Amino acid sequence: MKKMLATTLLVTLSLGIATAQKNLPSNFHMTKLENGLEILVIEDNSVPLATIEICVHNGSYTEDHEYNGLSHLYEHMFFKANKDLPSQEQFLARINELGISFNGTTSNERVNYFITLSNAKVNEGLTFMNSAIRYPLFLQEEMKKENPVVDGEFQRAESNPVFWLLKDMDKKLWGEHFSRKNTIGDHDIILTATPEKMRIIQEKYYYPNNTMLVVAGDVNHDDIFSQAKTIYGDWKPSTFNIFEKYPIPEFVPLKESSSFITENANAKTPIIMTALHGPDTRNDIPATYAADVFSFILSQKSSKFQKDLIDSGLAFQAQVGYQTCKYVGPIQIFLVPNPAKVQEAYKKLLEHMNMWDSDDYFTDDQLETAKNLLAISQTRDRESTSSYVHSITYWWASASIDYYTGYIDNLKKVSREDIKKYVNTYIKNKPMVTGLLISAEMKTQMNITDATTYLK
């Protein structure tokens, strides 16, 4: 994504909208209603469509064990009966009437709901979304039907053996606050969820001052601001600071390295996963850029990492990734070793991790190539406005709009010293968790008694 700087001053006091001033791409227009609702309009007249998205600071990071998975269930209940469309039949009839394509997603730090429809029906779409976000009914009979639907998603995920490796890893990595990173939730919590619990979530987080409205497509921003003020302007904000009243606990740093085995009958080949606590956007934004660039350096076929692990035949796959988060982004390393060389492959991985801060570990060309690959990825992301908005709301929730619009410019500034600092602060000689996914048969054939002894 190339950053196009344009200072947009929105003078909209006559609409009763608070003014906003941001450095934004030229087709981005942003403001905030007096009730705190942030509004972003992205003008793109390439096709006569519009996508309306509502994003809320919610997700698994707001969940203790008692509510684990209920942000996701709430997402499903958004597309059910509400005060204005008081039955599922009426809701679906309205969707067909407006020609709406709709969906929602839940992640660690946001829940988003979105529809795409003709740009001639944007006002009706804004009204449709207003009814759903503000006036859900949470009907008991609909809850009974939806609980097993959400749990079914859980069960489908469980059919993949890697799911269990990831779950075991998260339990080790996040400890007592595991639920805050466990988006999919807990079977029993989901299946026994009640309308009362849905209302508690609504009363905690569903306020305009905890929400962003994005309208993207063939629209005019002044028209959207005016319509949004009329439709959403009387939505009452919270009378309290949401995250002071319901604070997010800090994750406890790892004290020592540990290893574990995930045994699963469906595992067809050994998989090693190593994870560490990485930077977050509250405390170390520069390191988040360095993490992204370094991960792309390691992914290049010409890198020492790929040559020593893949080209050598020690492993079939080796990936290093980092997830940008507001609350501790995980650094994750996936290694699919040659089954005949599991210990040798893991030993080589550790050797490389110890070399990652070396001045000659990567070339200047590899550094610049990584930046270019990231820039290309961001540019490709912008090709479809209807999907681009999902990326924008992710960054709004886990960092800021400015973080996203300035992303490429900040990537270009990443230096060797920045990467070295990132590695030394978060990876080299730092406590980490390593998991080994195998089947019972593999465990016997490989003569494994425990992970710590085997992966030494």
C-alpha positions in Angstrom: 0.0 0.0 0.0 1.4 3.4 -1.0 0.6 6.1 1.5 -1.1 9.1 -0.1 -0.9 12.0 2.4 -3.8 14.4 2.4 -5.0 16.3 5.5 -8.7 16.2 5.5 -10.5 18.8 7.7 -14.2 17.9 8.0 -16.2 21.0 8.9 -19.5 19.5 9.8 -20.7 21.3 12.9 -24.0 22.1 11.3 -24.7 18.3 11.4 -23.8 18.1 15.0 -20.8 16.0 14.2 -17.5 16.5 16.1 -14.7 17.5 13.7 -11.8 15.3 12.9 -8.4 15.9 11.3 -6.3 13.0 10.1 -3.5 12.4 7.7 -5.3 10.0 5.3 -5.2 8.8 1.8 -7.0 11.2 -0.5 -10.1 9.0 -0.8 -10.4 8.4 2.9 -12.7 10.8 4.9 -13.0 10.4 8.6 -15.0 12.0 11.4 -16.6 11.3 14.7 -20.1 11.8 15.9 -20.7 13.6 19.2 -21.6 10.2 20.8 -18.1 8.9 20.0 -19.0 6.8 16.9 -16.0 7.0 14.5 -17.0 7.1 10.8 -14.7 6.4 7.9 -15.8 6.7 4.3 -13.6 5.3 1.5 -14.7 6.6 -1.9 -14.2 4.2 -4.8 -16.4 4.6 -7.8 -15.0 1.7 -9.8 -18.3 -0.3 -9.3 -21.8 0.8 -8.2 -21.6 -1.0 -4.9 -21.0 -0.1 -1.2 -19.8 -2.1 1.8 -21.0 -1.1 5.2 -18.9 -2.4 8.1 -19.4 -2.0 11.8 -16.4 -2.9 14.0 -16.4 -3.1 17.8 -13.6 -3.3 20.4 -14.6 -6.8 21.5 -13.4 -10.3 20.9 -11.6 -13.0 23.0 -9.4 -10.4 24.7 -12.4 -9.2 26.6 -13.4 -12.8 27.7 -12.7 -14.5 31.0 -13.3 -18.2 31.2 -17.0 -17.8 31.9 -17.5 -16.0 28.6 -14.9 -17.7 26.4 -16.4 -18.0 22.9 -19.4 -15.7 23.5 -18.0 -12.8 21.4 -18.2 -15.2 18.5 -21.7 -16.3 19.4 -22.8 -12.7 19.8 -21.5 -12.1 16.2 -23.9 -14.8 15.0 -26.8 -13.3 16.9 -26.2 -10.0 15.1 -27.8 -11.5 12.0 -31.0 -12.5 13.8 -34.2 -10.8 15.0 -34.1 -7.3 16.2 -36.7 -4.6 17.3 -37.3 -3.5 13.7 -37.2 -7.0 12.1 -38.6 -9.1 15.0 -38.3 -12.5 13.4 -35.7 -14.4 11.5 -38.1 -14.7 8.5 -38.5 -10.9 8.4 -34.7 -10.4 8.8 -34.0 -12.7 5.8 -36.8 -11.2 3.8 -35.2 -7.8 4.3 -31.8 -9.1 3.2 -33.3 -10.4 0.0 -35.2 -7.2 -0.6 -32.0 -5.1 -0.4 -29.9 -7.7 -2.2 -27.4 -7.8 0.7 -24.4 -10.1 0.9 -23.5 -10.3 4.6 -21.0 -11.8 7.1 -19.1 -11.2 10.3 -15.8 -12.3 11.9 -14.5 -12.5 15.4 -10.8 -12.3 16.4 -8.7 -11.6 19.5 -9.3 -7.8 19.5 -12.3 -7.0 17.3 -15.7 -8.2 16.1 -16.8 -6.9 12.7 -20.1 -7.1 10.8 -20.4 -6.2 7.2 -22.8 -6.1 4.3 -22.4 -5.3 0.6 -25.2 -3.9 -1.5 -26.1 -1.5 -4.3 -24.8 2.0 -3.7 -28.4 3.2 -4.5 -29.5 1.5 -1.2 -26.8 2.8 1.2 -29.3 4.6 3.4 -31.4 1.5 3.7 -28.2 -0.5 4.5 -27.2 2.0 7.2 -30.7 1.7 8.8 -30.5 -2.1 8.5 -27.1 -2.2 10.3 -28.3 0.3 12.9 -31.2 -2.0 13.9 -28.9 -5.0 14.2 -26.2 -3.3 16.2 -28.5 -1.4 18.6 -31.6 -3.4 19.0 -31.0 -7.2 19.0 -33.7 -9.3 20.7 -31.6 -12.4 21.5 -34.7 -14.6 21.3 -34.4 -17.8 23.3 -35.6 -20.0 20.4 -33.0 -18.5 18.1 -30.2 -18.9 20.7 -31.1 -22.6 21.0 -30.7 -23.0 17.2 -27.5 -20.9 16.9 -25.6 -22.4 19.9 -25.0 -25.7 18.1 -24.2 -23.9 14.8 -21.3 -22.0 16.5 -20.2 -25.2 18.3 -20.3 -26.9 14.9 -17.6 -24.5 13.7 -15.6 -25.5 16.8 -16.0 -29.2 15.9 -14.9 -28.7 12.3 -11.8 -27.0 13.5 -11.1 -29.9 15.9 -10.9 -32.3 12.9 -7.5 -30.7 12.0 -4.7 -32.1 14.2 -2.9 -28.7 14.0 -5.9 -27.2 15.9 -4.9 -29.2 19.0 -1.2 -28.2 18.7 -2.2 -24.5 18.5 -4.6 -24.9 21.5 -2.0 -26.6 23.6 0.5 -23.9 22.6 -1.8 -21.1 23.6 -2.4 -22.7 27.0 1.3 -22.8 27.6 2.0 -19.4 26.1 -0.8 -17.4 27.8 -1.2 -19.3 31.1 -4.1 -18.1 33.3 -5.3 -15.7 30.6 -5.6 -18.4 27.9 -9.2 -17.4 27.3 -8.1 -13.9 26.2 -6.5 -15.4 23.1 -8.9 -18.4 22.6 -11.3 -16.9 20.0 -13.1 -20.1 19.3 -14.0 -20.5 22.9 -15.2 -23.4 25.1 -17.7 -26.1 24.1 -19.7 -26.0 27.4 -19.8 -22.2 27.6 -21.1 -21.9 24.0 -23.7 -24.6 24.3 -25.1 -23.3 27.6 -25.1 -19.6 26.6 -28.2 -17.6 27.4 -29.8 -14.4 26.2 -28.9 -12.9 29.5 -25.2 -13.4 28.8 -25.6 -11.8 25.4 -27.2 -8.7 27.0 -24.3 -8.5 29.5 -21.8 -8.4 26.5 -24.0 -5.7 24.9 -24.1 -3.6 28.1 -20.3 -3.8 28.4 -19.1 -3.2 24.9 -21.8 -2.2 22.4 -21.6 1.6 22.5 -20.9 4.1 19.8 -17.8 5.3 21.6 -16.4 1.7 21.3 -17.3 1.3 17.6 -16.3 2.3 14.1 -18.6 2.6 11.1 -17.0 2.2 7.7 -18.7 2.8 4.4 -16.6 2.0 1.3 -17.5 2.1 -2.4 -19.2 4.3 -4.8 -20.5 6.9 -2.3 -20.0 10.5 -1.3 -18.6 11.1 2.1 -20.6 14.2 2.9 -23.8 12.3 2.1 -22.7 9.4 4.3 -21.8 11.7 7.2 -25.2 13.3 7.0 -27.1 10.0 6.8 -25.0 8.5 9.6 -25.7 11.5 11.9 -29.5 11.1 11.3 -29.5 7.3 11.8 -26.8 6.8 14.5 -26.7 10.2 16.2 -29.1 9.3 19.0 -27.2 6.1 20.0 -26.3 6.7 23.6 -22.6 6.4 24.5 -21.4 4.6 27.6 -21.5 6.6 30.8 -18.3 5.0 31.9 -14.8 4.3 30.5 -15.3 0.8 29.2 -11.8 -0.5 29.6 -11.3 1.1 33.0 -14.4 -0.6 34.3 -13.6 -3.8 32.5 -9.8 -3.8 32.2 -7.9 -6.2 30.0 -5.4 -8.1 32.2 -1.7 -8.1 31.2 -0.2 -11.4 30.1 2.4 -12.7 32.4 5.8 -12.9 30.8 7.2 -16.4 30.3 9.7 -17.3 33.1 11.4 -20.2 31.4 11.4 -22.3 28.3 9.2 -25.4 28.1 8.2 -28.2 25.7 5.2 -30.4 25.3 3.8 -33.1 23.1 0.4 -32.9 21.4 -0.7 -36.5 20.5 -3.4 -36.8 17.9 -4.5 -39.8 15.9 -5.0 -37.8 12.7 -1.4 -36.4 12.6 0.3 -37.7 9.5 3.7 -36.1 9.9 5.5 -34.6 12.9 5.1 -30.8 13.2 7.2 -28.6 15.5 5.9 -25.2 16.7 7.9 -22.7 18.7 6.3 -19.5 20.1 7.4 -16.5 22.1 5.8 -13.3 23.4 6.5 -10.6 20.9 5.9 -6.8 20.8 2.6 -5.0 20.8 1.2 -1.7 19.6 0.8 -0.2 23.0 4.5 -0.5 24.0 6.8 -1.0 21.1 5.4 0.0 17.7 8.8 0.1 15.9 9.4 -3.6 16.8 6.1 -4.6 15.1 7.4 -3.2 11.8 10.8 -4.9 12.3 9.0 -8.2 13.1 7.1 -8.1 9.8 10.1 -7.3 7.7 12.3 -10.0 9.4 9.6 -12.6 8.9 9.6 -11.8 5.1 13.4 -12.0 5.0 13.2 -15.5 6.4 10.5 -16.5 3.9 12.7 -15.8 0.9 14.1 -18.9 -0.8 17.5 -17.3 -1.0 17.7 -16.9 2.8 20.1 -18.9 4.9 17.1 -20.0 6.9 15.3 -21.7 4.0 18.6 -23.0 2.5 19.7 -24.7 5.7 16.4 -26.1 6.6 14.5 -26.8 3.3 17.2 -27.1 0.6 19.2 -29.3 2.9 16.4 -31.8 3.2 16.0 -31.3 7.0 12.5 -30.0 6.7 9.6 -29.7 4.2 8.4 -26.4 5.5 9.8 -23.6 7.8 7.9 -20.4 8.5 8.3 -17.6 10.9 5.4 -15.2 11.6 4.3 -12.4 13.9 0.8 -11.3 14.6 0.4 -7.6 15.4 -1.7 -7.1 18.5 -2.5 -4.4 21.0 -2.0 -7.0 23.8 1.2 -9.0 23.2 1.6 -10.3 19.6 2.8 -13.9 19.4 5.9 -14.8 17.4 5.3 -18.2 15.9 7.6 -20.6 14.2 6.3 -23.6 12.3 8.6 -26.4 11.2 7.5 -29.5 9.3 10.7 -31.6 9.7 11.7 -34.6 7.6 10.3 -37.4 9.8 13.7 -39.1 9.7 15.5 -36.0 10.9 13.2 -34.3 13.5 15.9 -33.7 16.1 18.5 -32.6 13.6 16.0 -30.1 12.1 15.0 -28.7 15.4 18.7 -28.3 16.4 19.3 -26.4 13.2 16.4 -24.2 13.9 17.9 -23.3 17.3 21.2 -22.6 15.7 19.6 -20.1 13.3 17.6 -18.4 16.1 21.0 -17.8 17.8 22.3 -16.3 14.6 19.4 -14.0 13.8 21.1 -10.9 15.3 24.3 -11.5 13.3 25.4 -8.6 11.0 25.8 -11.0 8.0 22.7 -13.2 8.5 20.9 -11.5 5.6 22.0 -9.3 2.7 21.0 -5.7 1.9 19.1 -7.1 -1.2 17.1 -9.5 1.0 16.2 -6.7 3.4 14.9 -4.5 0.5 13.2 -7.4 -1.1 11.3 -8.1 2.1 10.1 -4.5 2.3 9.0 -4.7 -1.4 7.1 -7.9 -0.9 5.2 -6.4 2.1 4.4 -3.3 0.0 3.1 -5.5 -2.9 1.0 -7.5 -0.4 -0.6 -4.3 0.9 -1.2 -3.0 -2.6 -2.9 -6.2 -3.6 -5.1 -6.0 -0.5 -6.5 -2.7 -1.7 -7.7 -4.1 -5.0 -11.1 -5.1 -3.7 -12.6 -2.3 -1.6 -15.2 -4.7 -0.1 -12.5 -6.8 1.4 -10.0 -4.0 2.0 -12.3 -2.5 4.7 -11.8 -5.7 6.9 -8.0 -5.0 7.0 -8.7 -1.4 8.0 -11.0 -2.3 10.9 -8.5 -4.9 12.1 -5.8 -2.2 12.3 -8.2 0.3 13.9 -8.9 -2.3 16.6 -5.3 -3.6 17.2 -3.3 -0.4 16.5 -4.8 2.7 14.8 -5.9 4.0 11.4 -2.7 6.0 11.3 -0.7 2.8 11.9 -2.2 1.3 8.8 -2.0 4.4 6.5 1.6 4.9 7.5 2.5 1.2 7.3 4.6 1.2 4.1 6.5 4.4 5.0 7.5 2.9 8.3 8.5 -0.4 6.7 10.9 1.5 4.5 12.6 2.9 7.6 13.3 -0.5 9.1 17.1 -1.0 9.4 19.5 -3.8 10.3 19.8 -2.3 13.8 16.0 -2.3 14.2 15.8 -6.0 13.3 18.8 -6.7 15.6 17.0 -4.9 18.5 13.8 -6.8 17.8 15.6 -10.2 17.8 17.6 -9.4 21.0 14.5 -8.0 22.8 12.0 -10.7 22.0 13.8 -13.8 20.6 17.4 -14.5 21.3 17.9 -16.3 24.7 14.3 -15.5 25.6 11.9 -18.0 27.2 9.9 -19.9 24.6 7.4 -22.7 24.3 8.0 -25.6 21.9 5.4 -28.2 20.9 5.7 -31.4 19.0 2.6 -32.8 17.2 2.7 -36.5 16.6 0.5 -39.6 16.6 0.8 -42.4 19.1 2.3 -44.6 16.5 5.0 -42.0 15.7 5.7 -41.6 19.4 6.4 -45.3 19.7 8.5 -45.5 16.4 10.5 -42.4 17.4 11.0 -43.7 21.0 9.8 -40.4 22.5 9.2 -40.3 26.3 8.8 -36.6 26.7 9.3 -33.4 24.6 12.0 -31.8 26.7 14.3 -34.9 26.5 13.6 -35.4 22.8 13.9 -31.8 21.7 17.2 -30.9 23.5 
